Amino acid sequence: MYAPSHFDETRLDRLHALIDAHPLGTLVTHGEAGLDADHLPFEIGAATAAAPFGTLRAHVARANPLWRQAGTNVLVVFQGPSAYVSPSLYAEKPVSGKVVPTYNYAVVHAHGVLRAIDDPAWLRALLERLTARHEEPRGAPWSLDDAPPGFIDTLLGAMVGIEIPLQRLQGKWKLSQNRPRADQVAVAADCTGLMPWMAAPVRK
């Protein structure tokens, strides 16, 4: 991914924070039929010696041929917040008019080798964590224990887990870092969804 130095985000905690906040990733594989992509909710595990940038985990239907790509290099794209930026926000507009619109965004590209995990206990633990995390804001959160055990066991048999120990993690925070401070403030006020990410810009 092309990323000028002023947009290049390398802080692991920030990269993990975006993945955690926007966990629906686009997993890109390259098999005999060419490029393919699947959209999956992931969890991101902490960095380890074997996976210095963390480990992504998810699950797919057993009928999905994706898991048969185990052992190959894959890319997962996590799209964070984005917003159109109008040139009318820039202080230079009434002065010279030499301004144009753009798009601001934050994105993470995760690279690693795909692993398939055909283990019901592993799958159940993953689903329990994912469910607990997404159900937490609800007043009466649902859990796997709310469903009949046999029903869950049948579903687990129809799934395969996937795991990607990450060997490379690249972030691009295109958040007006190349604009004067006054323009950055104006953009943050107009594009409220970007404000939390603009509050901690990439290191220069």
C-alpha positions as CSV (number, residue, x, y, z in Angstrom):
1,M,0.0,0.0,0.0
2,Y,1.3,3.4,-1.0
3,A,1.7,5.5,2.2
4,P,3.8,8.7,2.3
5,S,5.7,9.0,5.6
6,H,3.3,11.6,7.1
7,F,0.4,9.2,6.7
8,D,2.3,6.0,7.7
9,E,1.1,4.7,11.1
10,T,3.4,2.2,12.8
11,R,2.3,2.2,16.5
12,L,1.0,-1.3,17.2
13,D,-1.5,-0.1,19.8
14,R,-3.1,2.2,17.3
15,L,-3.2,-0.5,14.6
16,H,-4.8,-3.0,17.0
17,A,-7.3,-0.3,18.1
18,L,-8.5,0.2,14.6
19,I,-8.9,-3.5,14.0
20,D,-10.8,-3.8,17.4
21,A,-13.1,-0.9,16.5
22,H,-13.7,-2.1,12.9
23,P,-13.4,-5.9,13.1
24,L,-15.1,-6.8,9.8
25,G,-12.0,-7.5,7.6
26,T,-11.7,-8.2,3.9
27,L,-9.5,-11.4,3.6
28,V,-7.8,-11.5,0.2
29,T,-6.5,-14.9,-1.1
30,H,-4.8,-15.8,-4.3
31,G,-5.6,-19.4,-5.4
32,E,-5.6,-21.3,-8.7
33,A,-8.7,-19.4,-9.8
34,G,-7.0,-16.0,-9.1
35,L,-7.8,-13.4,-6.5
36,D,-10.7,-13.9,-4.1
37,A,-12.0,-12.0,-1.1
38,D,-14.2,-12.9,1.9
39,H,-15.6,-10.5,4.5
40,L,-15.2,-11.8,8.1
41,P,-15.4,-10.5,11.6
42,F,-12.0,-11.0,13.3
43,E,-10.5,-10.7,16.7
44,I,-7.0,-9.5,17.2
45,G,-4.7,-11.3,19.7
46,A,-1.7,-9.8,21.4
47,A,1.8,-9.9,19.8
48,T,4.0,-12.8,20.6
49,A,7.5,-14.0,19.5
50,A,5.9,-16.2,16.8
51,A,3.5,-13.4,15.7
52,P,5.2,-10.1,16.3
53,F,2.2,-8.1,15.1
54,G,-0.5,-10.1,16.8
55,T,-2.8,-12.9,15.5
56,L,-6.1,-12.6,13.7
57,R,-8.8,-15.2,14.4
58,A,-12.1,-15.9,12.7
59,H,-14.3,-18.7,11.4
60,V,-15.9,-19.7,8.1
61,A,-18.5,-22.2,6.9
62,R,-17.0,-25.6,6.2
63,A,-18.5,-25.3,2.7
64,N,-16.4,-22.1,2.1
65,P,-13.2,-23.2,0.2
66,L,-11.3,-20.4,1.8
67,W,-10.0,-22.5,4.6
68,R,-8.4,-24.9,2.1
69,Q,-6.0,-22.0,1.2
70,A,-4.2,-22.8,4.5
71,G,-0.4,-22.4,4.2
72,T,-0.6,-19.5,1.7
73,N,0.1,-15.8,2.2
74,V,-3.0,-13.7,2.7
75,L,-3.9,-10.1,3.2
76,V,-6.6,-8.7,5.4
77,V,-7.8,-5.2,5.0
78,F,-9.5,-3.3,7.8
79,Q,-11.3,-0.1,6.7
80,G,-11.6,2.4,9.5
81,P,-13.5,5.7,9.5
82,S,-13.6,7.7,6.3
83,A,-15.1,11.0,5.1
84,Y,-15.2,13.3,2.2
85,V,-13.3,16.6,2.8
86,S,-14.7,19.7,1.1
87,P,-12.2,22.3,0.0
88,S,-14.5,24.9,1.5
89,L,-13.1,23.9,4.9
90,Y,-9.6,25.2,4.0
91,A,-8.4,28.7,4.9
92,E,-6.8,29.1,1.5
93,K,-10.1,28.8,-0.4
94,P,-11.1,32.5,-0.1
95,V,-7.5,33.6,-0.6
96,S,-6.4,32.0,-3.8
97,G,-9.0,29.3,-4.5
98,K,-6.1,26.8,-5.0
99,V,-7.7,24.0,-3.1
100,V,-9.4,20.7,-4.1
101,P,-11.5,18.1,-2.4
102,T,-10.1,14.9,-1.0
103,Y,-11.0,11.8,1.1
104,N,-9.6,11.2,4.6
105,Y,-9.5,7.7,6.0
106,A,-7.7,5.3,8.3
107,V,-7.0,1.7,7.1
108,V,-4.9,-1.3,8.2
109,H,-3.4,-4.0,6.0
110,A,-2.5,-7.2,7.8
111,H,-0.2,-9.8,6.2
112,G,0.4,-13.4,7.3
113,V,0.1,-17.1,6.5
114,L,-3.4,-18.6,6.8
115,R,-3.9,-21.5,9.2
116,A,-7.0,-23.7,9.4
117,I,-8.2,-24.8,12.8
118,D,-10.6,-27.8,12.7
119,D,-11.2,-28.0,16.5
120,P,-14.7,-27.6,18.0
121,A,-13.3,-26.5,21.4
122,W,-11.1,-23.8,19.7
123,L,-14.1,-22.7,17.7
124,R,-16.4,-22.5,20.7
125,A,-14.0,-20.5,22.7
126,L,-13.6,-18.1,19.8
127,L,-17.4,-17.7,19.4
128,E,-17.8,-17.1,23.1
129,R,-15.2,-14.3,23.0
130,L,-16.7,-12.7,19.9
131,T,-20.2,-13.0,21.2
132,A,-19.3,-11.6,24.6
133,R,-17.5,-8.6,23.1
134,H,-20.4,-7.7,20.7
135,E,-23.2,-8.4,23.1
136,E,-21.6,-6.4,26.0
137,P,-23.5,-3.1,25.3
138,R,-26.9,-4.9,25.4
139,G,-29.0,-4.9,28.6
140,A,-29.6,-8.6,28.4
141,P,-26.6,-10.0,26.4
142,W,-27.0,-13.2,24.5
143,S,-24.5,-16.1,25.1
144,L,-23.9,-19.5,23.5
145,D,-25.4,-21.1,26.6
146,D,-28.8,-19.5,25.7
147,A,-29.1,-21.9,22.7
148,P,-29.6,-25.7,23.0
149,P,-26.3,-27.5,23.3
150,G,-27.0,-29.9,20.5
151,F,-27.9,-27.0,18.2
152,I,-24.6,-25.3,18.9
153,D,-22.6,-28.5,18.5
154,T,-24.2,-29.0,15.1
155,L,-23.2,-25.5,14.0
156,L,-19.7,-26.0,15.3
157,G,-19.4,-29.0,13.1
158,A,-20.3,-26.9,10.1
159,M,-17.5,-24.4,10.8
160,V,-13.7,-24.2,10.5
161,G,-11.6,-21.8,12.4
162,I,-8.9,-19.7,10.7
163,E,-5.9,-18.1,12.3
164,I,-3.3,-15.7,10.8
165,P,-0.2,-15.0,12.8
166,L,0.8,-11.6,11.5
167,Q,4.2,-11.0,10.1
168,R,3.5,-7.5,8.8
169,L,1.0,-4.8,9.7
170,Q,0.8,-1.5,7.8
171,G,-1.4,1.4,8.8
172,K,-2.3,4.5,6.7
173,W,-3.9,7.4,8.6
174,K,-4.7,9.9,5.9
175,L,-6.1,12.6,8.2
176,S,-5.0,16.0,6.8
177,Q,-1.5,15.8,8.4
178,N,-0.2,17.6,5.2
179,R,-2.5,20.6,5.8
180,P,-1.9,23.6,8.1
181,R,-3.2,23.2,11.7
182,A,-6.2,25.5,11.1
183,D,-7.3,23.2,8.3
184,Q,-6.9,20.1,10.4
185,V,-9.1,21.6,13.1
186,A,-11.8,22.6,10.6
187,V,-11.7,19.1,9.1
188,A,-12.0,17.4,12.5
189,A,-15.0,19.6,13.4
190,D,-16.7,18.8,10.1
191,C,-15.9,15.1,9.9
192,T,-16.9,14.1,13.4
193,G,-16.3,10.4,12.8
194,L,-12.6,11.0,12.2
195,M,-12.1,13.2,15.2
196,P,-11.0,10.5,17.7
197,W,-8.4,9.3,15.2
198,M,-7.1,12.8,14.4
199,A,-6.6,13.4,18.1
200,A,-3.5,11.1,18.0
201,P,-1.9,11.7,14.6
202,V,0.9,9.6,13.3
203,R,4.4,10.5,14.4
204,K,6.3,12.8,12.1
